[in-house]
Amino acid sequence: MQEQEEKELKLEEAFEQLEETVLALEQEDISLEESFQIYQKGMELLKKCNQAIDQVEKKVMVLNEDGETYEF
């Protein structure tokens, strides 16, 4: 259970970092080069978030042969 809470905390932290990324990109005084670097880091972070969510979903629900789902 603690492992799951740690994963959720990390995912929440990642979402917070994504929010910070969006705010940084919205700044008017940001250079084009900086915006590309921030954007790239944000996309990498988003990819990791999507992978983490996919893994959690696969672990939580399993489809049996009858088409019913159950927790794994």
Secondary structure, 3 states (H helix, E strand, C coil): CHHHHHHHHHHHHHHHHHHHHHHHHCCCCCCHHHHHHHHHHHHHHHHHHHHHHHHHHHHHEEECCCCCEEEC
